[in-house]
Amino acid sequence: MSRVIIIGSGIAGLFAALRLDEAGHEVIIVTKQRPEDSSTNWAQGGIAGILDKTDGEGMKSHIEDTLSCGDGLCNEEIVRCVVEEAGDRIRDLLSIGVDFEKDGDDFHFVKEGGHSARRILHAKDATGAEIERALNNAVSNSNNISLRPHTLGVDLIQRVHGEPRKGIKGIWCLSLDSGKMEAIPADAVLIATGGCGQLWERTTNPSVASGDGLAMAVRAGAASKDMAFFQFHPTALMAENKMPFLITEALRGEGGVLLDNHGLQKYRNGHDSPENYSFTLDSSPEGSLATRDIVARACDQKMKITGADNVWLITDHLDKEKLHNHFPNIESKLNQFGLSLGRDALPVAPAAHYMVGGLSVDINGRVLMEDGTAMPGLYGIGEVACTGMHGANRLASNSLLEAVVFANRAAEHFASNTIQSIETVPEWRAEGMLKLEEHAPLVRDLETLRKTMTDDVGIVRTFNRLERAKRMLVLLSNEVDLIWRRSIPTRELVELRNLVLVATHITEDAINRNQNRGLHWNKDLI
């Protein structure tokens, strides 16, 4: 029986684990907190896809919308692959026990920004949580899958040290309960660690999103790709909540409209549709339902021009009862701040949301090196991977679909190319390292990192700002490296080390781009 280590417990990791289990392999899932503490669990909107494989026009439309949103940088082969496999993978989720919303006997589909039709399945406004529930239940019933919560992957173990072409044979990980390092051998490692939203001061991501898998793979010789493209969600709640709370794009799909202070005043004094007063119309004829890159930039620009802390999401022209039924979790959250759908103008602003770039992988999820060859025994799936599906900007609700399609492809590839040669792995060497007594420098460095990324590598960029960020990242990298070399690892140190590395790749890719595409918008290139 071959052994595969999966790092991460979102939709990609759990689905792959189940597929590998079916093929008769041993699976160890390493996850930093609890299995449910993933970005998947926070996903509100849904999963896009055409269930009927004979619906050629539906698939064609989904492909065209994806390519258009990706601003010319999608890999069309990958897009077609994912869209054509959508029906099979969604039926797999249904067989596992995912309960999508229905309208009578048929599924209820919603529409989001950039989509030309209703093709998104959902479980009200908690689709990710429903998918996680079903997948975790299935995993818990398997005898071949073991789960290691509160365990942080630190670095990959190469089969031959310093020779990435020889491949990967396991991982070093840190028990967050005991503080001890452990080496775990495996025939293959599958990275499904999600994104890195914790790089910015405002993010819709959970605290675990610190770029760990991407960083450890890069240190082992993997290539990153398209890192400049990071998606900011336009509508994160800006009430008195300390943590940004995502207001799903599906709410705008049902008719919600974005207004600035001036537009809100004119709407309140008028009697027609609020869409007529939306500042987003200056950026796109699609207005509030334009793609996320366009809407987020419009919000960012309007806030900077007016000095406001937020714009407003308007729903009082819509059916209140229908909204409360469709978005119960959002309504519950809003009620905590004295707000309600269908009644109040909701204060919202953009927040870091999704890493569109990531580890360079092939059509089977194999992680590639700089020369384009695959690194033996290493796979990357989900948000951590750059498959070519999203191009310069992800179409709403394509992420869960891409994750499950590539989880299936990676598992099938390993099952068809099984390695059974688990080797002994070296223990973590801690001779001469000291326990990290003071975490204050790490806290200050993390604050500096987030401030740098927010101010200089945000929604709108300039070359001067990017170069400033690069200089600051060099200083931070040197400081973190000094602490790393003399200290026994802690979660705070491991995460900061990873975040600085990922931030460097994002910044350098942004500096090297000579045209504005999708999510990368440099004022100097206009």
N, C-alpha and C positions, 0 to 999 in steps of 0.2 A: 504493500500500500504506500503510495507516494504521499508526501506531506506538503501542504501549501500553507504559508502564513499569509493572512490577509490583514493589512493594517487599515483600520477604519470600519465603522459599523453603520454606515448610511445605506441607501438603497443599492448602490453599486456593490459594496462589500458583501452585504447579506445575500443579495441575489446570486452573486458569484459563488458564495459558500454553499448555497443550496444546490447549484448546478454541479459543483465539484463533488459534493456529497453523493448526488445521484450517480456520478461516474465512479464512485467507490474510493474516493481519496479522503485522507485525513485532513481536516482543516482546523487551523488555530486562528481565531479572530482576536487581534490585539486592538483594544480601544482605550482611549485616554481617560474617559470618564465612564458613564453608563452607556449601554448600547443605544439608548434613545437620545443621547446628547449629541445629535448630529445635525447638519444643515438640512438633511432630508426631513427630519422631524419638524423643522420650522417652516417648511415649504407650504404656503397656503394655496396657491393658484391651482395647479393641476398638472396633468401629463397630456401633451398634445399627441394626436395620432389618429390615423384612419383605420378603423377596425375591419372594414370590408376590403379584402385584398382585390376584389374585382372592381372597386371604385377607382378607376384610373384617373378620372378627372379630379377626384378628391386628393389623391396622392400627388398629382401634378401640381395642384394648387398649393399644397403644403410644401412641396419642394421649392416652388417659385417664391413663396413668402420667405422661406428660410434663406435662400440665395440672395434675395433682395435685402433682407435685414443684415446679412453678413457683408454687405457693401463690396462685393466682388472678390472677397478673399476666402470664401468657403471652398472646400474640396467637394466638387459636385458628386464624385463617386461615393464619398462617405455620406453625403446628404441623402442620396438615393437609397443607399444601403439601409440607413437608419429609418427613413420614412417607410420603405417597403417591408421592413421587419417589424414595424410598430404593432400591427395587429396581433402577430404571434406572441410578442412579448407582453402586451397588455392582457391577452388571454391567459398567459402564464401567471400574471399577477392576480387575475380573477380566480384561477384555480388554487392559488395559495391562500386565498381568503380575503383579498382586498375588496372592500365594499364601496364601489363608486356610486354617486348620486344618480337616482333614476327619476324620470318623468313618466309615470305609468309603468309600462313594460319596457320602455326604451331608456337608454342612458341619457342623462341630461348633459349637454355640451355647452360650454361657455366660450366667449371670445375675449381675447386680450390684444394688447397693442401689437401692431404689425401683422396680425392674422386677418385674412380676407374672409374668413368663414368661422362658424362655431365648430371647433374640432377638439376642444380640451375637456377631457374627463376630469372630474373632481369629486371630493368628498366634502361638500359644503366649502368652508374656507380653512380646512385642516387636512388637505390631501396627503401631505408628507407624513403627518402623524398616523393617519390610517394605514398608509403603506408600511411604515415602520412597525406598527402594531402587528400586522399580518406576517411580515417577514420575521420579526423576532419570535413570534409564536411558532412558526415553522422551524426556525433554527433551534429553538429550545427542545423540540421533539426529535432532534437528530442525535444519534449515538456517535457519529463521526466528526461532529463539529464541537469544538471546545471554545469557550469564550473567556478571555482574560481582560476583565474591566480594570480600570484604574492602572493601566499599563501603557507607558509612553514609548513608542518606537524612537530610538535615538540615532542609530546608524545601521546601514546595510553591511553585511559581511561578504567580502569578495572571495571567490574561490581561490584566487591567487592575488595576494595583496599588491595593489598598484597596477593591476591588469584587468580593467573593466571588461575586455573582450572575453575573458574566461568565465564571466558571469557571477551570479550571486548565490550564496549557499545558506543564508540565514540573516538574522538581525540581532543587534544588541538592543535591549529595551530596559526601561527603568520602572520598577514597581513603585507606584506613587503611595502605596500603603506602607511598605517597609523601607523605601529609599535605596534598595539594593539593585544593582545592575545584573542582568541575566543575558546569557547568549543562548539563542534558540536556533537550531539547525533546521533547514528545510530544503526541499527540492526546488521550490520556487517561492517567490515573494510577490504578492499582488498588492499594489499600493492603491488605496481608495480613501485617502485622508481628507478629501475636500479642498477648500480654498484657503484664503489668507486675509479675510476681511478685517482681522484684528490689527492690520497695518495702519488703519485709519481711525481717527477719533470717533467717527460715527459709522457704525456698521450694523446691518441686519443679521450678521452671522453670529452663531454661538461662540462662546469663549474658546472652544477647541480649535477654531479656524485660524491656525497660526502657520500654515504652510509647511508642516513637518515632513510629510511624505515627499513633496517636491524637493525640499532642501536636502534630505538624506540621499535621494536618488542622484541629484546633481553632484553632491560630494563624491558619489561612487562612480561618476563618469557619464551620467545621462545628460542629454541635451534638453534645454527648455526652448519653447517656441511661442511667439506672439505674446510675450508677457506684457507689452504695453497696453493690451486691451483688457481693461478691468471695468466691469459694469457697475454703475451706480444706479440703484433703484430710485425712481423719482419721488416715491411717496412713502416716506417713513414718518410716523407720527411725531409731532413736535409739541406735545402737551408738556406736562410736568414729569413725564416718564424719564428716568435716568438712562435706561437702555432703549435705543431706537426700536420701535415696533413697526413692522412692515404692514402697510395697507395694500393688500393684493391688487394687482393690475386688473383682475376680474371685476373689481368694483367700477373701474372706468369702462370696462367692457359692457357693463349693465347701464351705463349712461352717466357715471360720475364725471365731473368737469373740474379742471384746474383753473383758478382765477387768482390774480394778484389783488392787492388792496383796492386799486382803482377799479378793476373789473368787478370786484365784489360789490363795491358801492353802486356802480352803474346797474348791476343785476338787481340789487335790492330796490332800486328806484324804478326799474323797468318791469315789463310783464312778459317778456319772451324768453327763449331758451338761454341758459347761462353760457352755452357753448359759443354764442355770438360775441361774448365778452372775454373769451379766453386768450391770454397772451400766447398760448402755444400755437395759435393760428398764424402767428408771425413767422414760425419756424417750419410749419408743415400744414398742408390742407387737411391732414388727418387730425389735427388739433391734439386733444388730450389722449387720443389713441394712436399717436405716432409711435415709432419704435423707442425703446428706452434711452438710447443714446441721444436722440433728438429731444425728448421730453426732459431728461435730466439736465442737459445743457441749457434748455430754455428756462428751467426753474433756477438753476445756478446763476445764469446771467441776470434774470429778473431780480433775484435777491441781492446781487452785488450792486446793481444799478440803483435800487430803491433803498438799500441798507436794511431791508427786512430780514427777520430770522426765519421766515417761512412764507410759503404761498398757501392757498386754500383749496381743499378738495370739497366740491359742492355736491350734495345728494338730496337736498330738500325738494327738488322737483320730481323725485322718483317715489315709487310706491314703498312706504315705510315698512309695512308688514312683510312684503316680499324681500326687502333688504335684510330685515332682522332674521328671517327664516334662512336666507341664503348665506349670510355672513354672521353666524351666531358668535363665533369666537372674537371677531373684530368688535362686534357690538358689546360683548362682555368687557373687553379691554377698554373701549371708549367710555363705558359707564363708570369705570374707576376714576375718570377725570371729569365727570359730569357732562360728557358728550354722548351724542346718539346719532346713528345713521338716519337719514331722512329728515333731520331737524337742524343739526348744527353744521356750520362751516368747520371743516377739520384742518388744523394747522399741520402742514407736511413740508418736508424738505428731502433732498437726495441723501442717500447713505450708501456706503460701499456694500456691494451685494454679491457679485459673482466673478470669479476668475475665469475669463474666457481663454486666455493662454494657459500654458502649463507644460507638463512633460511631453515631449515629442513622442508620439506612439504611431504604430502602423494600424492597419484595418482590423487586426486581431488583438489590439491593446498591448502589443509588445513594446517596451520602452526602447527608444532609439538613442544611439550616441551621436556625436557631432557629425560623423561621416555618414549617417543614415542607416547604419547596420544595427541590428537588434542586440541588446545586451541579454545573453542567455539567463533564463530563470527569473526575469523581472518583467512584471506587467503593471500598467497604470490605467485605471478606469475611473469614470465619474469626473467631478470637477477638477481633480488634480491633473487630468490628462488633456492635452490639446490634440483632438482627433482630426480637426479640419471641418467639423460639423458647423461650428458657429462663425467661422471667419472673423470679421472685425467687430461683430456684435451678435450676441445670442438672442434669438427669437424667444419670446416668452413661452415658458412651459415646454421647451425642447430639452431642458437639462435632465429631467427625470427620465425622459424617453431615451436620450443618448446613454445615460448611465446604465439602464437595464439592457439595452442592446449590446453595449460593449462588455458588460459583465458576462453576458451569455457567450459572446464571441471569444473572450479571453479564456473562460472556463472550457469551452469546446476545444480551443487551440491546445491548451495544456493537456486535456484528456487525450487528444490525438497525437500528442508529442511528449508522452509521459517520460519524465526523468525519475529514475529510482536509484539515487546514489547519494543519499544523505551522508554528508561528511562530518567529521568532528570539527567543531568551531572553537576558536580561541576565546577564552574568558576575557572580560573587560579588564584592562590593566589600570590599576588605581595606585600603583606604587608612587609615593611622593606627593600624591594629591591630598589636598586639605579640604575639610568640610567647610562649605561656604557659610560663614557666620553672618555676614552683612549682605542683605538683599537690597539695601537702599540704592547703591549704584545701579543695580539692574532696573529698579523702578524708574529712576531718573532717565536712564538710557532709553527705556521703552517709551516714556513720555516724549522724549526728544525725537525718537523715531516716528511716532504717530503724528507729532506736530509737523515734522518735515514732510511726510507723505501727504498730509492733509493740505498743507500750504503750497507745496511745490510739485506734487505728483498727483493732482486731483483730477477733477472733471475737465478743466481747461488748463493748458500748460504753456510754458514758454521755454526757449532754450536756456535762458539765464537761470530760470527757476530750476530746471532739470539739472544743470551743471552745479548749482548750489546744493541740491539734494545729493548729487553724486559725491561731492566733497565731504558732506556731513556723514554719508554712509561709509566712506573710507575710514573716518575717525571712529565711528561707532564699531565698525568691523574689527579694527585693531584693538579697541578697548575690550570688546567681548571676547576676542581670541585670547587676550592675556589672562582674563579670568577663567576661560575654558581650560586652558592648558595647566592651570594649577589647582583646579577645584573639582571635587566630586560632583557629578551632575545633579541638578535639581530641575524640577519642571520649569521654573522661571528662567533658568539659565538656558536650558535646551530650547525653549520656545523663542527666547530673544535671539539666540544664535541663528535659528531658522528664519525668523522674520527679517533679520538684517540681510541675510543671503538672498531671500526672495525679493526684498525691496530693491536690492542692487540689480537683479535681473530685470525687474520691471523698469527701473530708471534707465538702465543702459539701453534697453530695447527702444524706449521712448526717444532717447537722444539720437539713436541711429536711424529713426524714421524720417523720411523727407517729404511725406505727404500725409494729409489728414484723411483717415479712413475710420468709419464707425466710431468706436469708443475712444480712439486717440485723437485729441483735438488740440493742436498747438497753434496759438494765435500768430506765431511768427510765420506760419505756413499758409495763412489765409491769403 
